[in-house]
Amino acid sequence: MVNEEENFIAGIHNYCDRWCERCTFTARCRIAEAESQTSDEERDINNEAFWRRIAANFAEARMMLTEKAEEFGIDLTIISDEEFAEHQKREDEFIESQELTRLAEKYWKNARRTLAEKDEWLIFSMLDEQSQNEMLEIIGWYQFFISAKIQRGFQGILDFQVSPDEEELNDSQSDANGSIKIALIALERSIMAWTALMTAENAQTIKPHIALLASLKQKAETKFPLARTFLRPGFDEINEIVM
């Protein structure tokens, strides 16, 4: 008999697409379990309860970080707030300078504009209304997600001197490669959705998005060649998990 604690898959939420409504592993995910117990007030950004929950989450994360640092003999007090802020600034500048980052930002900006104007081109789609809405929902869900995961991928290969760490890049199970793998999955699903909506009449509007996504996919696979081999807890180990 598997007890409740053993039923959870460790780390499964780190490399998913955050689309809990479509996930078959919510019963085995700590984050999904916690979210299911969150009240409407705690989900409302304009409600005080929302900010209390955020503050509590930050406090818990800080405590866990401190405990892990002590476990590995790391003294967090060595780094001043000023030094950390400078490090963060240099890290942000490095990530923002990357071609992949810039292209991902360009995609979500262009996609947002096209989605806002969907009444002008969606009428040419050959899909029924339900299928159209399905494809639009996929595009909208991953619109910003791709950029966020690409940025996290770059964060994962930087050391504290803000230099690329080849060891992390060459570790197929590094956080960097895991982040890029889910970004690649989001890219492919987005390409599929745009393609499903495209016809000869609206190709001029949709094709640029597909081309940009394809370019992002190719460049991400080149920069992170081991990302595809990353095994995501649960999702890529389904045959090894006791259901």
DOLODO-415642 format. One record per residue (C-alpha): x, y, z; residue in three letters. Coordinates in pm, whole numbers, plus 50000, padded with zeros to 5 digits. Example, Ala and Ser with C-alpha at 12.3 -4.5 7.8 and 13.67 -1.06 7.14 Angstrom:
<rs>
512304955050780ALA 513674989450714SER 
</rs>
This chain:
<rs>
500005000050000MET 501545033349895VAL 501145059850167ASN 500255095950086GLU 503845108250120GLU 505245081649885GLU 502505088749633ASN 504005122549540PHE 506585123449260ILE 509535144449374ALA 510255174249149GLY 507535166848893ILE 506325203048905HIS 509725217148809ASN 509565205048449TYR 505875205248362CYS 503965231348161ASP 501925243248462ARG 498685233648287TRP 497175214848579CYS 493735212348420GLU 495195190048148ARG 497645170248359CYS 497115133748455THR 499615136248742PHE 497895162348961THR 497165136349229ALA 500895129749253ARG 502105165949247CYS 502655185449569ARG 502085218949397ILE 498805207949239ALA 497705194149575GLU 498545227149745ALA 496805247349474GLU 493655226349506SER 493445237149869GLN 493895274149788THR 490825295949833SER 489445319849570ASP 490585349049788GLU 494155335549789GLU 494115334249407ARG 492845370149374ASP 495775394049324ILE 493645422649459ASN 492905404549784ASN 495075407150095GLU 494895369350133ALA 496775365649801PHE 499735385949929TRP 499755367950265ARG 500035335050077ARG 502885348949859ILE 504725361350168ALA 504325327450335ALA 505645309650026ASN 508695332350015PHE 509345326650385ALA 509135288950336GLU 511455290450034ALA 513975311350230ARG 513895286250516MET 514455257150278MET 517335275650111LEU 518955282350448THR 518575245850552GLU 520095233550226LYS 522975258250258ALA 523705245650608GLU 523505209650485GLU 526175216250220PHE 528275238750442GLY 527515271050253ILE 527615303750446ASP 524975326450297LEU 526135356050505THR 529385358450305ILE 527545376250022ILE 526215410950099SER 522925423849963ASP 524875447849739GLU 527005419649597GLU 523945398349534PHE 522175427249360ALA 525215432849138GLU 525345395949055HIS 521645396148967GLN 522135426348742LYS 525015409648555ARG 523025377548521GLU 520005396248379ASP 522235414748132GLU 523815382248014PHE 520465365147964ILE 518915395047787GLU 521865396547547SER 521295361047421GLN 519755356747077GLU 517415329647203LEU 516085352847472THR 515515381047226ARG 513755358346976LEU 511495343847246ALA 510515378947353GLU 509865388346991LYS 507605357946954TYR 505345365447251TRP 505015401847149LYS 504105392746791ASN 501785364646902ALA 499995387747146ARG 499325412446866ARG 498065385546628THR 495805369846890LEU 494315403946964ALA 493445406746593GLU 492165370946554LYS 488785381846417ASP 490575393146102GLU 492205359746017TRP 490465332446217LEU 487435333545987ILE 489505315845721PHE 490285285745942SER 488865252345827MET 488475239746185LEU 485185239346372ASP 484715264746652GLU 485625240446930GLN 488865230646759SER 489695267046685GLN 489285275647052ASN 491445245947145GLU 494295257646922MET 493995293547043LEU 494105281647402GLU 497315262247335ILE 498945292247168ILE 497895315347449GLY 499035291847723TRP 502585288147591TYR 502895323747460GLN 504915336547760PHE 505905302447897PHE 508475296547621ILE 510375328347703SER 510325321448077ALA 511735286248038LYS 514445297247795ILE 515545323548047GLN 515585297548322ARG 517685275148099GLY 520345302148071PHE 520175309048443GLN 520925272548502GLY 524245273148316ILE 525665304248483LEU 528055302448778ASP 528315330149039PHE 530815348548821GLN 528105348948553VAL 530145326948323SER 528695297048135PRO 529285265048329ASP 530075237548079GLU 529495211148345GLU 525855221448379GLU 525445223548003LEU 526905188647958ASN 524885173048240ASP 521805158348073SER 519935159848406GLN 520805195848491SER 518035220748564ASP 519125240048255ALA 518505210648025ASN 515225202548199GLY 513995238148150SER 514935238147783ILE 513265204347728LYS 509875217147843ILE 510465248647635ALA 511025226347330LEU 507805207747403ILE 505955241047428ALA 507525252447100LEU 506385221046920GLU 502845223247055ARG 502655259846955SER 503865251846603ILE 501205224746580MET 498455248546693ALA 499395276546453TRP 499705251646167THR 496255237346239ALA 494745272246209LEU 496575281645890MET 495005282245544THR 496035298245216ALA 493975328945307GLU 495635335945644ASN 499085321345580ALA 500645355645549GLN 499655362445910THR 500435328546061ILE 503525316845874LYS 505895342046039PRO 504985328046380HIS 505665292446271ILE 508985302846116ALA 510035320946432LEU 509065291746654LEU 510965267746427ALA 514025290146447SER 513765291346826LEU 513485253446839LYS 516545248346617GLN 518665273546808LYS 517635259447147ALA 518565224247038GLU 521915236846914THR 522705256547230LYS 521465228947462PHE 522205196847270PRO 521425173847565LEU 518065189247654ALA 516115162247470ARG 517715135047683THR 516595150348011PHE 514235126848195LEU 511395146648352ARG 510185131148680PRO 506945112948614GLY 506365123848256PHE 509395106548104ASP 509575078248358GLU 505965067148340ILE 506845030348297ASN 509045031048605GLU 506475046448838ILE 504185025049049VAL 500705037748962MET 
</rs>
